[in-house]
Amino acid sequence: MAERRKPATNDDKSLETDRQFLERTHINVLLRELLGKIIANRPEDPVVFLADFFQSQLAEHQSSQSQVQRAVKLLCMTHHSQPVFELNVREAYDLLMKQKINKNLRGINGTLYTELLWELCRTLPSSVAMRLMKKLECYDHEAVTFNVFKSSVFTCCIFREFVNIAEKLFASLDIHKNGKPDNVLCEAVIGQLKVALGSSSSDVKRIIESSYNVGPEVLHQALERAFATSKVHGFYNSEQFVAEACETFLSKV
């Protein structure tokens, strides 16, 4: 599999200079081209010329979008908990089914499937995304059925949400706002996540029990026990906490 470029995080983007932003988005190239055309053509109505130029650029951009990008847009139109989401998954699958695999065959192979999943996971930390992809990967030449496609798409969407919650959970444990919460706090919370995910299943009673295991009262009790028994205190960073939290999720995939 070709090496994937590490997705830019919010922190990466916040450290960008104005020049780096323009270069990354190629806006500087587009504006130079536009100014060159205006000077060369000297239109009677420059505003109309500007509008026409950007309209043509938009049309060209949209027409060049790959089927995978269009499928990702369909999948991101609504939250995965909504009933219509499954219809969007089917539409995305049917869209990709039109892709040519060879001269005589159309459909979704492992290469196309993997590309789609990477697009869905591109906002995740790269190490976490790699772990998930290892769980979901298919051979490049393998034909991907709708059930496999649907299951993997749902998994990616739920996992993205889980990572987001883990990041917020880390922030809530970071009492001093220095990016280094106490490891006793973090390990106690991760321990409860493991208990909750370890007991989860499709049975309604077990699901309720799982949610109870990460409820405020049980978490408070777990933290009290951890501080009472632990004599060694260190610090967690965000990447470490999210990675360990994600391992509890990935163990169920």
MORAPE-V437403 format. One record per residue. N is the residue number from 1. SS is DSSP state (H for helix, E for strand, C for the rest). PHI is phi in radians with two decimals (* if undefined). Layout:
n:N ss:SS phi:PHI
n:N ss:SS phi:PHI
This chain:
n:1 ss:C phi:*
n:2 ss:C phi:-1.11
n:3 ss:C phi:-1.17
n:4 ss:C phi:-1.68
n:5 ss:C phi:-1.29
n:6 ss:C phi:-1.13
n:7 ss:C phi:-1.10
n:8 ss:C phi:-1.30
n:9 ss:C phi:-1.62
n:10 ss:H phi:-1.05
n:11 ss:H phi:-1.15
n:12 ss:H phi:-1.02
n:13 ss:H phi:-1.20
n:14 ss:H phi:-1.20
n:15 ss:C phi:-1.58
n:16 ss:C phi:-1.17
n:17 ss:C phi:-1.41
n:18 ss:H phi:-1.03
n:19 ss:H phi:-1.14
n:20 ss:H phi:-1.10
n:21 ss:H phi:-1.08
n:22 ss:H phi:-1.11
n:23 ss:H phi:-1.24
n:24 ss:H phi:-1.14
n:25 ss:H phi:-1.60
n:26 ss:C phi:1.10
n:27 ss:H phi:-1.14
n:28 ss:H phi:-1.08
n:29 ss:H phi:-1.15
n:30 ss:H phi:-1.09
n:31 ss:H phi:-1.20
n:32 ss:H phi:-1.09
n:33 ss:H phi:-1.08
n:34 ss:H phi:-1.10
n:35 ss:H phi:-1.09
n:36 ss:H phi:-1.08
n:37 ss:H phi:-1.19
n:38 ss:H phi:-1.13
n:39 ss:H phi:-1.15
n:40 ss:H phi:-1.21
n:41 ss:H phi:-1.64
n:42 ss:C phi:0.73
n:43 ss:C phi:-1.14
n:44 ss:C phi:-1.14
n:45 ss:C phi:-2.11
n:46 ss:H phi:-1.05
n:47 ss:H phi:-1.15
n:48 ss:H phi:-1.12
n:49 ss:H phi:-1.06
n:50 ss:H phi:-1.05
n:51 ss:H phi:-1.08
n:52 ss:H phi:-1.12
n:53 ss:H phi:-1.10
n:54 ss:H phi:-1.19
n:55 ss:H phi:-1.15
n:56 ss:H phi:-1.19
n:57 ss:H phi:-1.14
n:58 ss:H phi:-1.13
n:59 ss:H phi:-1.08
n:60 ss:H phi:-1.14
n:61 ss:H phi:-1.12
n:62 ss:H phi:-1.18
n:63 ss:H phi:-1.23
n:64 ss:H phi:-1.56
n:65 ss:C phi:-1.11
n:66 ss:C phi:-1.32
n:67 ss:H phi:-1.06
n:68 ss:H phi:-1.11
n:69 ss:H phi:-1.10
n:70 ss:H phi:-1.15
n:71 ss:H phi:-1.15
n:72 ss:H phi:-1.09
n:73 ss:H phi:-1.06
n:74 ss:H phi:-1.08
n:75 ss:H phi:-1.26
n:76 ss:C phi:-1.72
n:77 ss:C phi:-1.22
n:78 ss:C phi:-2.57
n:79 ss:C phi:-1.22
n:80 ss:C phi:-1.16
n:81 ss:C phi:-1.46
n:82 ss:C phi:-1.40
n:83 ss:C phi:-0.99
n:84 ss:H phi:-1.22
n:85 ss:H phi:-1.03
n:86 ss:H phi:-1.13
n:87 ss:H phi:-1.14
n:88 ss:H phi:-1.15
n:89 ss:H phi:-1.11
n:90 ss:H phi:-1.09
n:91 ss:H phi:-1.14
n:92 ss:H phi:-1.13
n:93 ss:H phi:-1.10
n:94 ss:H phi:-1.11
n:95 ss:H phi:-1.09
n:96 ss:H phi:-1.26
n:97 ss:H phi:-1.11
n:98 ss:C phi:-1.39
n:99 ss:C phi:-1.22
n:100 ss:E phi:-1.40
n:101 ss:E phi:-1.60
n:102 ss:E phi:-2.63
n:103 ss:C phi:-1.04
n:104 ss:C phi:-1.96
n:105 ss:E phi:-2.36
n:106 ss:E phi:-2.05
n:107 ss:C phi:2.69
n:108 ss:C phi:-1.95
n:109 ss:E phi:-1.82
n:110 ss:H phi:-1.06
n:111 ss:H phi:-1.12
n:112 ss:H phi:-1.13
n:113 ss:H phi:-1.05
n:114 ss:H phi:-1.12
n:115 ss:H phi:-1.06
n:116 ss:H phi:-1.09
n:117 ss:H phi:-1.11
n:118 ss:H phi:-1.12
n:119 ss:H phi:-1.12
n:120 ss:H phi:-1.16
n:121 ss:C phi:-1.80
n:122 ss:C phi:-1.17
n:123 ss:C phi:-1.51
n:124 ss:C phi:-1.42
n:125 ss:C phi:-0.96
n:126 ss:H phi:-1.03
n:127 ss:H phi:-1.15
n:128 ss:H phi:-1.23
n:129 ss:H phi:-1.07
n:130 ss:H phi:-1.08
n:131 ss:H phi:-1.11
n:132 ss:H phi:-1.15
n:133 ss:H phi:-1.10
n:134 ss:H phi:-1.08
n:135 ss:H phi:-1.30
n:136 ss:H phi:-1.84
n:137 ss:C phi:-1.11
n:138 ss:C phi:-2.13
n:139 ss:C phi:-1.15
n:140 ss:C phi:-0.99
n:141 ss:C phi:-1.54
n:142 ss:C phi:-1.26
n:143 ss:E phi:-1.38
n:144 ss:C phi:-1.78
n:145 ss:C phi:-1.38
n:146 ss:H phi:-1.10
n:147 ss:H phi:-1.10
n:148 ss:H phi:-1.15
n:149 ss:H phi:-1.04
n:150 ss:H phi:-1.09
n:151 ss:H phi:-1.05
n:152 ss:H phi:-1.22
n:153 ss:H phi:-1.11
n:154 ss:H phi:-1.03
n:155 ss:H phi:-1.05
n:156 ss:H phi:-1.07
n:157 ss:H phi:-1.15
n:158 ss:H phi:-1.18
n:159 ss:H phi:-1.15
n:160 ss:H phi:-1.02
n:161 ss:H phi:-1.17
n:162 ss:H phi:-1.08
n:163 ss:H phi:-1.07
n:164 ss:H phi:-1.06
n:165 ss:H phi:-1.15
n:166 ss:H phi:-1.07
n:167 ss:H phi:-1.14
n:168 ss:H phi:-1.20
n:169 ss:H phi:-1.12
n:170 ss:H phi:-1.05
n:171 ss:H phi:-1.08
n:172 ss:H phi:-1.24
n:173 ss:H phi:-1.40
n:174 ss:C phi:-1.40
n:175 ss:C phi:-1.05
n:176 ss:C phi:-1.54
n:177 ss:C phi:0.97
n:178 ss:C phi:-2.01
n:179 ss:C phi:1.35
n:180 ss:C phi:-2.42
n:181 ss:C phi:-1.22
n:182 ss:E phi:-1.06
n:183 ss:H phi:-1.15
n:184 ss:H phi:-1.14
n:185 ss:H phi:-1.04
n:186 ss:H phi:-1.12
n:187 ss:H phi:-1.18
n:188 ss:H phi:-1.15
n:189 ss:H phi:-1.19
n:190 ss:H phi:-1.10
n:191 ss:H phi:-1.06
n:192 ss:H phi:-1.21
n:193 ss:H phi:-1.09
n:194 ss:H phi:-1.12
n:195 ss:H phi:-1.10
n:196 ss:H phi:-1.12
n:197 ss:H phi:-1.26
n:198 ss:H phi:-1.22
n:199 ss:C phi:-1.75
n:200 ss:C phi:-1.37
n:201 ss:C phi:-2.82
n:202 ss:C phi:-1.37
n:203 ss:C phi:-1.28
n:204 ss:H phi:-1.04
n:205 ss:H phi:-1.06
n:206 ss:H phi:-1.19
n:207 ss:H phi:-1.12
n:208 ss:H phi:-1.11
n:209 ss:H phi:-1.07
n:210 ss:H phi:-1.10
n:211 ss:H phi:-1.13
n:212 ss:H phi:-1.13
n:213 ss:H phi:-1.15
n:214 ss:C phi:-2.01
n:215 ss:C phi:-1.30
n:216 ss:H phi:-0.97
n:217 ss:H phi:-1.14
n:218 ss:H phi:-1.19
n:219 ss:H phi:-1.09
n:220 ss:H phi:-1.06
n:221 ss:H phi:-1.11
n:222 ss:H phi:-1.13
n:223 ss:H phi:-1.17
n:224 ss:H phi:-1.08
n:225 ss:H phi:-1.10
n:226 ss:H phi:-1.11
n:227 ss:H phi:-1.22
n:228 ss:H phi:-1.28
n:229 ss:H phi:-1.80
n:230 ss:C phi:-1.55
n:231 ss:C phi:-1.93
n:232 ss:C phi:-1.87
n:233 ss:C phi:-2.07
n:234 ss:C phi:-2.42
n:235 ss:E phi:-2.36
n:236 ss:C phi:-1.85
n:237 ss:C phi:-1.87
n:238 ss:H phi:-1.05
n:239 ss:H phi:-1.07
n:240 ss:H phi:-1.14
n:241 ss:H phi:-1.13
n:242 ss:H phi:-1.08
n:243 ss:H phi:-1.08
n:244 ss:H phi:-1.23
n:245 ss:H phi:-1.10
n:246 ss:H phi:-1.16
n:247 ss:H phi:-1.06
n:248 ss:H phi:-1.15
n:249 ss:H phi:-1.25
n:250 ss:H phi:-1.13
n:251 ss:C phi:-1.16
n:252 ss:C phi:-1.70
n:253 ss:C phi:-1.42
